[in-house]
Amino acid sequence: MKNQSFTYRKLKPQDAESYLNLQTQIAKETTHTNLIKGKPSQNLDQVKNRFAYALKDKTILHLGVFDEKKIIGYLNFKVTHPDHPWLKHTAQFGMYILKKYWGLGIGKELLKHQEKYARKIKMTYNCRIRSNHSRRTHQYFCCYCCNFTSSVLYST
């Protein structure tokens, strides 16, 4: 699986059901996200609407990773204050990948796509990393924080 290629693309409303299935599986596999096992964050219609809105709004990116037709990973990126004169550069992002696909460079590739997207919309941004997940912290900080405006590590 190491040399396997994956497809990275913006999620569309028709991906909503697959995305919810991904969330359910991720919540079972790890506690390194804000997902809670047995408690979906949104229903199908809410996710469809969210993906449709994001396709029109350049300050939001919902990026899926696919192994053939199966969604195996996700990154969301959102400019948090797009109209504020001093905070318009601030954004938040999160990502998750099915455990079976950890260690294959997918997270690094998602961050590359995010960086390319941020440059496309002419944005620099701050990076805050929850440091209680050492592998992820190393990945974000060593691979990409040098391209961000600044980095702030915090513990939970």
Beta strands, then each sheet from edge to edge (+ up, - down):
strand 1: 7-10
strand 2: 60-67
strand 3: 70-79
strand 4: 91-97
strand 5: 126-130
strand 6: 150-154
sheet 1: 1+ 2- 3+ 4-
sheet 2: 5+ 6+
end
